[in-house]
Amino acid sequence: MSQVIELLRFEVSAADRDAWLEVERRVWTGFLKTVPGFQRKETWIDDDEPDAVTVVIWWESREQWYAVTAEQSAAVDREMGEWLRPCTMRSWRVVCAD
């Protein structure tokens, strides 16, 4: 098993960003902290694209990440309420960390 990095990119208007970040951190980060294999999460703001928010999540393994069920994800998304935003997702497998 190797560490996996999940990268999510959201479009959130700069005007809504602070409120979205507060809800996203409370709801999604709160849930992720209960999931075996979750290591850490960072949220990045793109200085060149003020409406772009990137969330980077480190997982101990792909298997642990994929153990999160569609039902669990849907329940957490419902908790986001009006702040739920679509995102694009990519992932990487760590093969070397010096």
PDB file as gemmi writes it, atoms N, CA and C in Angstrom:
CRYST1    1.000    1.000    1.000  90.00  90.00  90.00 P 1                      
ATOM      1  N   MET A   1       0.849  -1.190   0.000  1.00  0.00           N  
ATOM      2  CA  MET A   1       0.000   0.000   0.000  1.00  0.00           C  
ATOM      3  C   MET A   1       0.887   1.244   0.000  1.00  0.00           C  
ATOM      4  N   SER A   2       0.477   2.226  -0.777  1.00  0.00           N  
ATOM      5  CA  SER A   2       1.222   3.473  -0.779  1.00  0.00           C  
ATOM      6  C   SER A   2       0.274   4.636  -0.538  1.00  0.00           C  
ATOM      7  N   GLN A   3       0.845   5.682  -0.010  1.00  0.00           N  
ATOM      8  CA  GLN A   3       0.083   6.886   0.289  1.00  0.00           C  
ATOM      9  C   GLN A   3      -0.541   7.434  -0.991  1.00  0.00           C  
ATOM     10  N   VAL A   4      -1.726   8.012  -0.852  1.00  0.00           N  
ATOM     11  CA  VAL A   4      -2.448   8.589  -1.987  1.00  0.00           C  
ATOM     12  C   VAL A   4      -2.810  10.029  -1.650  1.00  0.00           C  
ATOM     13  N   ILE A   5      -2.690  10.888  -2.657  1.00  0.00           N  
ATOM     14  CA  ILE A   5      -3.061  12.290  -2.518  1.00  0.00           C  
ATOM     15  C   ILE A   5      -4.299  12.533  -3.379  1.00  0.00           C  
ATOM     16  N   GLU A   6      -5.332  13.068  -2.764  1.00  0.00           N  
ATOM     17  CA  GLU A   6      -6.571  13.418  -3.459  1.00  0.00           C  
ATOM     18  C   GLU A   6      -6.608  14.936  -3.598  1.00  0.00           C  
ATOM     19  N   LEU A   7      -6.873  15.426  -4.808  1.00  0.00           N  
ATOM     20  CA  LEU A   7      -6.929  16.857  -5.046  1.00  0.00           C  
ATOM     21  C   LEU A   7      -8.298  17.206  -5.618  1.00  0.00           C  
ATOM     22  N   LEU A   8      -8.989  18.098  -4.937  1.00  0.00           N  
ATOM     23  CA  LEU A   8     -10.318  18.550  -5.353  1.00  0.00           C  
ATOM     24  C   LEU A   8     -10.243  20.034  -5.688  1.00  0.00           C  
ATOM     25  N   ARG A   9     -10.829  20.416  -6.805  1.00  0.00           N  
ATOM     26  CA  ARG A   9     -10.822  21.832  -7.190  1.00  0.00           C  
ATOM     27  C   ARG A   9     -12.269  22.315  -7.292  1.00  0.00           C  
ATOM     28  N   PHE A  10     -12.555  23.358  -6.539  1.00  0.00           N  
ATOM     29  CA  PHE A  10     -13.900  23.930  -6.468  1.00  0.00           C  
ATOM     30  C   PHE A  10     -13.900  25.339  -7.051  1.00  0.00           C  
ATOM     31  N   GLU A  11     -15.024  25.726  -7.616  1.00  0.00           N  
ATOM     32  CA  GLU A  11     -15.243  27.117  -8.007  1.00  0.00           C  
ATOM     33  C   GLU A  11     -16.125  27.740  -6.928  1.00  0.00           C  
ATOM     34  N   VAL A  12     -15.553  28.680  -6.193  1.00  0.00           N  
ATOM     35  CA  VAL A  12     -16.268  29.365  -5.112  1.00  0.00           C  
ATOM     36  C   VAL A  12     -15.979  30.852  -5.275  1.00  0.00           C  
ATOM     37  N   SER A  13     -17.004  31.644  -5.427  1.00  0.00           N  
ATOM     38  CA  SER A  13     -16.767  33.075  -5.634  1.00  0.00           C  
ATOM     39  C   SER A  13     -16.002  33.648  -4.448  1.00  0.00           C  
ATOM     40  N   ALA A  14     -15.155  34.609  -4.750  1.00  0.00           N  
ATOM     41  CA  ALA A  14     -14.367  35.246  -3.693  1.00  0.00           C  
ATOM     42  C   ALA A  14     -15.280  35.830  -2.618  1.00  0.00           C  
ATOM     43  N   ALA A  15     -16.460  36.303  -3.013  1.00  0.00           N  
ATOM     44  CA  ALA A  15     -17.407  36.880  -2.051  1.00  0.00           C  
ATOM     45  C   ALA A  15     -17.940  35.829  -1.083  1.00  0.00           C  
ATOM     46  N   ASP A  16     -18.066  34.584  -1.537  1.00  0.00           N  
ATOM     47  CA  ASP A  16     -18.602  33.498  -0.704  1.00  0.00           C  
ATOM     48  C   ASP A  16     -17.521  32.665  -0.021  1.00  0.00           C  
ATOM     49  N   ARG A  17     -16.283  32.903  -0.366  1.00  0.00           N  
ATOM     50  CA  ARG A  17     -15.201  32.001   0.041  1.00  0.00           C  
ATOM     51  C   ARG A  17     -15.088  31.808   1.551  1.00  0.00           C  
ATOM     52  N   ASP A  18     -15.090  32.851   2.339  1.00  0.00           N  
ATOM     53  CA  ASP A  18     -14.916  32.690   3.791  1.00  0.00           C  
ATOM     54  C   ASP A  18     -16.025  31.843   4.403  1.00  0.00           C  
ATOM     55  N   ALA A  19     -17.267  32.107   4.007  1.00  0.00           N  
ATOM     56  CA  ALA A  19     -18.388  31.316   4.539  1.00  0.00           C  
ATOM     57  C   ALA A  19     -18.286  29.872   4.072  1.00  0.00           C  
ATOM     58  N   TRP A  20     -17.953  29.665   2.791  1.00  0.00           N  
ATOM     59  CA  TRP A  20     -17.814  28.305   2.262  1.00  0.00           C  
ATOM     60  C   TRP A  20     -16.710  27.551   3.001  1.00  0.00           C  
ATOM     61  N   LEU A  21     -15.582  28.208   3.200  1.00  0.00           N  
ATOM     62  CA  LEU A  21     -14.466  27.559   3.897  1.00  0.00           C  
ATOM     63  C   LEU A  21     -14.854  27.143   5.312  1.00  0.00           C  
ATOM     64  N   GLU A  22     -15.588  27.987   6.001  1.00  0.00           N  
ATOM     65  CA  GLU A  22     -16.012  27.670   7.363  1.00  0.00           C  
ATOM     66  C   GLU A  22     -16.904  26.427   7.386  1.00  0.00           C  
ATOM     67  N   VAL A  23     -17.885  26.391   6.491  1.00  0.00           N  
ATOM     68  CA  VAL A  23     -18.800  25.244   6.442  1.00  0.00           C  
ATOM     69  C   VAL A  23     -18.064  23.997   5.968  1.00  0.00           C  
ATOM     70  N   GLU A  24     -17.272  24.125   4.927  1.00  0.00           N  
ATOM     71  CA  GLU A  24     -16.545  22.973   4.386  1.00  0.00           C  
ATOM     72  C   GLU A  24     -15.614  22.377   5.437  1.00  0.00           C  
ATOM     73  N   ARG A  25     -14.954  23.224   6.181  1.00  0.00           N  
ATOM     74  CA  ARG A  25     -14.042  22.726   7.219  1.00  0.00           C  
ATOM     75  C   ARG A  25     -14.819  22.013   8.329  1.00  0.00           C  
ATOM     76  N   ARG A  26     -15.903  22.614   8.768  1.00  0.00           N  
ATOM     77  CA  ARG A  26     -16.696  21.998   9.834  1.00  0.00           C  
ATOM     78  C   ARG A  26     -17.284  20.661   9.382  1.00  0.00           C  
ATOM     79  N   VAL A  27     -17.855  20.640   8.179  1.00  0.00           N  
ATOM     80  CA  VAL A  27     -18.581  19.454   7.713  1.00  0.00           C  
ATOM     81  C   VAL A  27     -17.630  18.386   7.183  1.00  0.00           C  
ATOM     82  N   TRP A  28     -16.884  18.703   6.135  1.00  0.00           N  
ATOM     83  CA  TRP A  28     -16.054  17.666   5.509  1.00  0.00           C  
ATOM     84  C   TRP A  28     -14.826  17.313   6.338  1.00  0.00           C  
ATOM     85  N   THR A  29     -14.119  18.315   6.851  1.00  0.00           N  
ATOM     86  CA  THR A  29     -12.941  17.989   7.658  1.00  0.00           C  
ATOM     87  C   THR A  29     -13.361  17.251   8.915  1.00  0.00           C  
ATOM     88  N   GLY A  30     -14.465  17.674   9.514  1.00  0.00           N  
ATOM     89  CA  GLY A  30     -14.970  16.965  10.691  1.00  0.00           C  
ATOM     90  C   GLY A  30     -15.240  15.502  10.401  1.00  0.00           C  
ATOM     91  N   PHE A  31     -15.849  15.219   9.254  1.00  0.00           N  
ATOM     92  CA  PHE A  31     -16.097  13.824   8.872  1.00  0.00           C  
ATOM     93  C   PHE A  31     -14.786  13.090   8.599  1.00  0.00           C  
ATOM     94  N   LEU A  32     -13.916  13.693   7.808  1.00  0.00           N  
ATOM     95  CA  LEU A  32     -12.673  13.012   7.429  1.00  0.00           C  
ATOM     96  C   LEU A  32     -11.843  12.613   8.643  1.00  0.00           C  
ATOM     97  N   LYS A  33     -11.861  13.418   9.682  1.00  0.00           N  
ATOM     98  CA  LYS A  33     -11.084  13.098  10.888  1.00  0.00           C  
ATOM     99  C   LYS A  33     -11.555  11.816  11.563  1.00  0.00           C  
ATOM    100  N   THR A  34     -12.735  11.327  11.200  1.00  0.00           N  
ATOM    101  CA  THR A  34     -13.255  10.082  11.780  1.00  0.00           C  
ATOM    102  C   THR A  34     -12.949   8.864  10.913  1.00  0.00           C  
ATOM    103  N   VAL A  35     -12.378   9.085   9.736  1.00  0.00           N  
ATOM    104  CA  VAL A  35     -12.182   8.003   8.763  1.00  0.00           C  
ATOM    105  C   VAL A  35     -10.791   7.391   8.919  1.00  0.00           C  
ATOM    106  N   PRO A  36     -10.701   6.069   9.119  1.00  0.00           N  
ATOM    107  CA  PRO A  36      -9.393   5.417   9.180  1.00  0.00           C  
ATOM    108  C   PRO A  36      -8.621   5.655   7.875  1.00  0.00           C  
ATOM    109  N   GLY A  37      -7.350   5.988   8.002  1.00  0.00           N  
ATOM    110  CA  GLY A  37      -6.505   6.220   6.834  1.00  0.00           C  
ATOM    111  C   GLY A  37      -6.370   7.675   6.442  1.00  0.00           C  
ATOM    112  N   PHE A  38      -7.279   8.540   6.935  1.00  0.00           N  
ATOM    113  CA  PHE A  38      -7.152   9.974   6.666  1.00  0.00           C  
ATOM    114  C   PHE A  38      -5.934  10.487   7.413  1.00  0.00           C  
ATOM    115  N   GLN A  39      -5.058  11.218   6.710  1.00  0.00           N  
ATOM    116  CA  GLN A  39      -3.858  11.739   7.352  1.00  0.00           C  
ATOM    117  C   GLN A  39      -3.914  13.241   7.592  1.00  0.00           C  
ATOM    118  N   ARG A  40      -4.231  13.995   6.559  1.00  0.00           N  
ATOM    119  CA  ARG A  40      -4.328  15.442   6.741  1.00  0.00           C  
ATOM    120  C   ARG A  40      -5.004  16.061   5.535  1.00  0.00           C  
ATOM    121  N   LYS A  41      -5.358  17.322   5.691  1.00  0.00           N  
ATOM    122  CA  LYS A  41      -6.042  18.056   4.627  1.00  0.00           C  
ATOM    123  C   LYS A  41      -5.533  19.487   4.625  1.00  0.00           C  
ATOM    124  N   GLU A  42      -5.301  20.018   3.438  1.00  0.00           N  
ATOM    125  CA  GLU A  42      -4.936  21.420   3.280  1.00  0.00           C  
ATOM    126  C   GLU A  42      -5.889  22.054   2.274  1.00  0.00           C  
ATOM    127  N   THR A  43      -6.148  23.343   2.450  1.00  0.00           N  
ATOM    128  CA  THR A  43      -6.978  24.087   1.514  1.00  0.00           C  
ATOM    129  C   THR A  43      -6.135  25.221   0.958  1.00  0.00           C  
ATOM    130  N   TRP A  44      -6.082  25.296  -0.363  1.00  0.00           N  
ATOM    131  CA  TRP A  44      -5.249  26.279  -1.042  1.00  0.00           C  
ATOM    132  C   TRP A  44      -6.118  27.251  -1.834  1.00  0.00           C  
ATOM    133  N   ILE A  45      -5.720  28.529  -1.829  1.00  0.00           N  
ATOM    134  CA  ILE A  45      -6.364  29.561  -2.630  1.00  0.00           C  
ATOM    135  C   ILE A  45      -5.383  29.960  -3.725  1.00  0.00           C  
ATOM    136  N   ASP A  46      -5.873  30.007  -4.949  1.00  0.00           N  
ATOM    137  CA  ASP A  46      -5.049  30.342  -6.105  1.00  0.00           C  
ATOM    138  C   ASP A  46      -5.016  31.862  -6.266  1.00  0.00           C  
ATOM    139  N   ASP A  47      -3.849  32.465  -6.087  1.00  0.00           N  
ATOM    140  CA  ASP A  47      -3.733  33.919  -6.200  1.00  0.00           C  
ATOM    141  C   ASP A  47      -4.062  34.424  -7.602  1.00  0.00           C  
ATOM    142  N   ASP A  48      -3.868  33.572  -8.613  1.00  0.00           N  
ATOM    143  CA  ASP A  48      -4.141  33.978  -9.989  1.00  0.00           C  
ATOM    144  C   ASP A  48      -5.586  33.720 -10.411  1.00  0.00           C  
ATOM    145  N   GLU A  49      -6.303  32.898  -9.658  1.00  0.00           N  
ATOM    146  CA  GLU A  49      -7.715  32.604  -9.937  1.00  0.00           C  
ATOM    147  C   GLU A  49      -8.486  32.707  -8.624  1.00  0.00           C  
ATOM    148  N   PRO A  50      -8.944  33.902  -8.269  1.00  0.00           N  
ATOM    149  CA  PRO A  50      -9.542  34.116  -6.950  1.00  0.00           C  
ATOM    150  C   PRO A  50     -10.803  33.300  -6.671  1.00  0.00           C  
ATOM    151  N   ASP A  51     -11.453  32.779  -7.706  1.00  0.00           N  
ATOM    152  CA  ASP A  51     -12.650  31.963  -7.481  1.00  0.00           C  
ATOM    153  C   ASP A  51     -12.337  30.472  -7.419  1.00  0.00           C  
ATOM    154  N   ALA A  52     -11.060  30.113  -7.422  1.00  0.00           N  
ATOM    155  CA  ALA A  52     -10.662  28.701  -7.367  1.00  0.00           C  
ATOM    156  C   ALA A  52     -10.172  28.348  -5.964  1.00  0.00           C  
ATOM    157  N   VAL A  53     -10.695  27.239  -5.438  1.00  0.00           N  
ATOM    158  CA  VAL A  53     -10.249  26.705  -4.148  1.00  0.00           C  
ATOM    159  C   VAL A  53      -9.828  25.257  -4.387  1.00  0.00           C  
ATOM    160  N   THR A  54      -8.626  24.924  -3.947  1.00  0.00           N  
ATOM    161  CA  THR A  54      -8.117  23.564  -4.096  1.00  0.00           C  
ATOM    162  C   THR A  54      -8.001  22.938  -2.717  1.00  0.00           C  
ATOM    163  N   VAL A  55      -8.550  21.738  -2.573  1.00  0.00           N  
ATOM    164  CA  VAL A  55      -8.475  20.982  -1.324  1.00  0.00           C  
ATOM    165  C   VAL A  55      -7.607  19.759  -1.597  1.00  0.00           C  
ATOM    166  N   VAL A  56      -6.575  19.586  -0.780  1.00  0.00           N  
ATOM    167  CA  VAL A  56      -5.643  18.471  -0.943  1.00  0.00           C  
ATOM    168  C   VAL A  56      -5.752  17.588   0.291  1.00  0.00           C  
ATOM    169  N   ILE A  57      -6.007  16.294   0.055  1.00  0.00           N  
ATOM    170  CA  ILE A  57      -6.218  15.346   1.151  1.00  0.00           C  
ATOM    171  C   ILE A  57      -5.215  14.215   1.022  1.00  0.00           C  
ATOM    172  N   TRP A  58      -4.521  13.918   2.116  1.00  0.00           N  
ATOM    173  CA  TRP A  58      -3.554  12.827   2.166  1.00  0.00           C  
ATOM    174  C   TRP A  58      -4.211  11.613   2.813  1.00  0.00           C  
ATOM    175  N   TRP A  59      -4.097  10.469   2.136  1.00  0.00           N  
ATOM    176  CA  TRP A  59      -4.633   9.202   2.623  1.00  0.00           C  
ATOM    177  C   TRP A  59      -3.499   8.204   2.798  1.00  0.00           C  
ATOM    178  N   GLU A  60      -3.618   7.372   3.812  1.00  0.00           N  
ATOM    179  CA  GLU A  60      -2.630   6.323   4.053  1.00  0.00           C  
ATOM    180  C   GLU A  60      -2.576   5.342   2.887  1.00  0.00           C  
ATOM    181  N   SER A  61      -3.732   5.045   2.292  1.00  0.00           N  
ATOM    182  CA  SER A  61      -3.777   4.129   1.148  1.00  0.00           C  
ATOM    183  C   SER A  61      -5.041   4.379   0.334  1.00  0.00           C  
ATOM    184  N   ARG A  62      -5.013   3.955  -0.918  1.00  0.00           N  
ATOM    185  CA  ARG A  62      -6.195   4.053  -1.779  1.00  0.00           C  
ATOM    186  C   ARG A  62      -7.336   3.209  -1.211  1.00  0.00           C  
ATOM    187  N   GLU A  63      -6.998   2.052  -0.656  1.00  0.00           N  
ATOM    188  CA  GLU A  63      -8.019   1.171  -0.093  1.00  0.00           C  
ATOM    189  C   GLU A  63      -8.786   1.861   1.035  1.00  0.00           C  
ATOM    190  N   GLN A  64      -8.073   2.573   1.893  1.00  0.00           N  
ATOM    191  CA  GLN A  64      -8.745   3.269   2.996  1.00  0.00           C  
ATOM    192  C   GLN A  64      -9.579   4.441   2.480  1.00  0.00           C  
ATOM    193  N   TRP A  65      -9.068   5.140   1.499  1.00  0.00           N  
ATOM    194  CA  TRP A  65      -9.831   6.233   0.892  1.00  0.00           C  
ATOM    195  C   TRP A  65     -11.114   5.688   0.277  1.00  0.00           C  
ATOM    196  N   TYR A  66     -10.996   4.609  -0.500  1.00  0.00           N  
ATOM    197  CA  TYR A  66     -12.156   4.044  -1.181  1.00  0.00           C  
ATOM    198  C   TYR A  66     -13.116   3.319  -0.237  1.00  0.00           C  
ATOM    199  N   ALA A  67     -12.726   3.140   1.012  1.00  0.00           N  
ATOM    200  CA  ALA A  67     -13.638   2.534   1.988  1.00  0.00           C  
ATOM    201  C   ALA A  67     -14.754   3.502   2.380  1.00  0.00           C  
ATOM    202  N   VAL A  68     -14.589   4.792   2.077  1.00  0.00           N  
ATOM    203  CA  VAL A  68     -15.663   5.763   2.304  1.00  0.00           C  
ATOM    204  C   VAL A  68     -16.755   5.454   1.281  1.00  0.00           C  
ATOM    205  N   THR A  69     -17.948   5.162   1.760  1.00  0.00           N  
ATOM    206  CA  THR A  69     -19.029   4.738   0.869  1.00  0.00           C  
ATOM    207  C   THR A  69     -19.716   5.927   0.198  1.00  0.00           C  
ATOM    208  N   ALA A  70     -20.401   5.634  -0.897  1.00  0.00           N  
ATOM    209  CA  ALA A  70     -21.187   6.661  -1.586  1.00  0.00           C  
ATOM    210  C   ALA A  70     -22.254   7.226  -0.657  1.00  0.00           C  
ATOM    211  N   GLU A  71     -22.815   6.373   0.189  1.00  0.00           N  
ATOM    212  CA  GLU A  71     -23.838   6.828   1.135  1.00  0.00           C  
ATOM    213  C   GLU A  71     -23.245   7.804   2.150  1.00  0.00           C  
ATOM    214  N   GLN A  72     -22.040   7.511   2.637  1.00  0.00           N  
ATOM    215  CA  GLN A  72     -21.389   8.428   3.578  1.00  0.00           C  
ATOM    216  C   GLN A  72     -21.118   9.774   2.905  1.00  0.00           C  
ATOM    217  N   SER A  73     -20.565   9.736   1.696  1.00  0.00           N  
ATOM    218  CA  SER A  73     -20.272  10.976   0.970  1.00  0.00           C  
ATOM    219  C   SER A  73     -21.538  11.781   0.722  1.00  0.00           C  
ATOM    220  N   ALA A  74     -22.609  11.107   0.332  1.00  0.00           N  
ATOM    221  CA  ALA A  74     -23.875  11.802   0.072  1.00  0.00           C  
ATOM    222  C   ALA A  74     -24.414  12.452   1.340  1.00  0.00           C  
ATOM    223  N   ALA A  75     -24.290  11.773   2.469  1.00  0.00           N  
ATOM    224  CA  ALA A  75     -24.770  12.333   3.737  1.00  0.00           C  
ATOM    225  C   ALA A  75     -23.978  13.583   4.106  1.00  0.00           C  
ATOM    226  N   VAL A  76     -22.667  13.545   3.910  1.00  0.00           N  
ATOM    227  CA  VAL A  76     -21.839  14.713   4.227  1.00  0.00           C  
ATOM    228  C   VAL A  76     -22.157  15.841   3.251  1.00  0.00           C  
ATOM    229  N   ASP A  77     -22.326  15.507   1.976  1.00  0.00           N  
ATOM    230  CA  ASP A  77     -22.709  16.530   0.999  1.00  0.00           C  
ATOM    231  C   ASP A  77     -24.026  17.198   1.393  1.00  0.00           C  
ATOM    232  N   ARG A  78     -24.991  16.427   1.863  1.00  0.00           N  
ATOM    233  CA  ARG A  78     -26.270  17.016   2.299  1.00  0.00           C  
ATOM    234  C   ARG A  78     -26.048  18.002   3.443  1.00  0.00           C  
ATOM    235  N   GLU A  79     -25.110  17.694   4.328  1.00  0.00           N  
ATOM    236  CA  GLU A  79     -24.805  18.615   5.436  1.00  0.00           C  
ATOM    237  C   GLU A  79     -24.245  19.938   4.935  1.00  0.00           C  
ATOM    238  N   MET A  80     -23.618  19.932   3.762  1.00  0.00           N  
ATOM    239  CA  MET A  80     -23.087  21.174   3.195  1.00  0.00           C  
ATOM    240  C   MET A  80     -24.217  22.125   2.811  1.00  0.00           C  
ATOM    241  N   GLY A  81     -25.413  21.575   2.577  1.00  0.00           N  
ATOM    242  CA  GLY A  81     -26.573  22.412   2.259  1.00  0.00           C  
ATOM    243  C   GLY A  81     -26.320  23.321   1.074  1.00  0.00           C  
ATOM    244  N   GLU A  82     -26.663  24.584   1.238  1.00  0.00           N  
ATOM    245  CA  GLU A  82     -26.528  25.557   0.151  1.00  0.00           C  
ATOM    246  C   GLU A  82     -25.076  25.785  -0.263  1.00  0.00           C  
ATOM    247  N   TRP A  83     -24.121  25.351   0.550  1.00  0.00           N  
ATOM    248  CA  TRP A  83     -22.704  25.570   0.273  1.00  0.00           C  
ATOM    249  C   TRP A  83     -22.071  24.445  -0.541  1.00  0.00           C  
ATOM    250  N   LEU A  84     -22.842  23.422  -0.873  1.00  0.00           N  
ATOM    251  CA  LEU A  84     -22.320  22.336  -1.699  1.00  0.00           C  
ATOM    252  C   LEU A  84     -21.961  22.881  -3.081  1.00  0.00           C  
ATOM    253  N   ARG A  85     -20.754  22.606  -3.528  1.00  0.00           N  
ATOM    254  CA  ARG A  85     -20.286  23.030  -4.848  1.00  0.00           C  
ATOM    255  C   ARG A  85     -19.740  21.812  -5.591  1.00  0.00           C  
ATOM    256  N   PRO A  86     -19.960  21.750  -6.913  1.00  0.00           N  
ATOM    257  CA  PRO A  86     -19.345  20.666  -7.680  1.00  0.00           C  
ATOM    258  C   PRO A  86     -17.830  20.866  -7.720  1.00  0.00           C  
ATOM    259  N   CYS A  87     -17.123  19.783  -7.978  1.00  0.00           N  
ATOM    260  CA  CYS A  87     -15.667  19.893  -8.042  1.00  0.00           C  
ATOM    261  C   CYS A  87     -15.119  18.932  -9.084  1.00  0.00           C  
ATOM    262  N   THR A  88     -13.882  19.178  -9.455  1.00  0.00           N  
ATOM    263  CA  THR A  88     -13.140  18.208 -10.250  1.00  0.00           C  
ATOM    264  C   THR A  88     -12.182  17.513  -9.303  1.00  0.00           C  
ATOM    265  N   MET A  89     -11.867  16.250  -9.609  1.00  0.00           N  
ATOM    266  CA  MET A  89     -11.025  15.469  -8.704  1.00  0.00           C  
ATOM    267  C   MET A  89      -9.925  14.790  -9.493  1.00  0.00           C  
ATOM    268  N   ARG A  90      -8.744  14.773  -8.882  1.00  0.00           N  
ATOM    269  CA  ARG A  90      -7.606  14.009  -9.397  1.00  0.00           C  
ATOM    270  C   ARG A  90      -6.945  13.346  -8.205  1.00  0.00           C  
ATOM    271  N   SER A  91      -6.176  12.312  -8.488  1.00  0.00           N  
ATOM    272  CA  SER A  91      -5.444  11.669  -7.393  1.00  0.00           C  
ATOM    273  C   SER A  91      -4.079  11.221  -7.884  1.00  0.00           C  
ATOM    274  N   TRP A  92      -3.163  11.112  -6.935  1.00  0.00           N  
ATOM    275  CA  TRP A  92      -1.801  10.673  -7.198  1.00  0.00           C  
ATOM    276  C   TRP A  92      -1.404   9.644  -6.162  1.00  0.00           C  
ATOM    277  N   ARG A  93      -0.601   8.708  -6.576  1.00  0.00           N  
ATOM    278  CA  ARG A  93      -0.024   7.715  -5.670  1.00  0.00           C  
ATOM    279  C   ARG A  93       1.414   8.132  -5.411  1.00  0.00           C  
ATOM    280  N   VAL A  94       1.795   8.211  -4.157  1.00  0.00           N  
ATOM    281  CA  VAL A  94       3.158   8.600  -3.801  1.00  0.00           C  
ATOM    282  C   VAL A  94       4.072   7.400  -4.032  1.00  0.00           C  
ATOM    283  N   VAL A  95       5.088   7.581  -4.868  1.00  0.00           N  
ATOM    284  CA  VAL A  95       6.021   6.488  -5.142  1.00  0.00           C  
ATOM    285  C   VAL A  95       7.391   6.738  -4.533  1.00  0.00           C  
ATOM    286  N   CYS A  96       7.675   7.999  -4.197  1.00  0.00           N  
ATOM    287  CA  CYS A  96       8.959   8.323  -3.577  1.00  0.00           C  
ATOM    288  C   CYS A  96       8.796   9.599  -2.768  1.00  0.00           C  
ATOM    289  N   ALA A  97       9.234   9.572  -1.538  1.00  0.00           N  
ATOM    290  CA  ALA A  97       9.206  10.765  -0.683  1.00  0.00           C  
ATOM    291  C   ALA A  97      10.548  10.844   0.029  1.00  0.00           C  
ATOM    292  N   ASP A  98      11.366  11.785  -0.382  1.00  0.00           N  
ATOM    293  CA  ASP A  98      12.711  11.921   0.202  1.00  0.00           C  
ATOM    294  C   ASP A  98      12.746  12.997   1.261  1.00  0.00           C  
TER     295      ASP A  98                                                      
END                                                                             
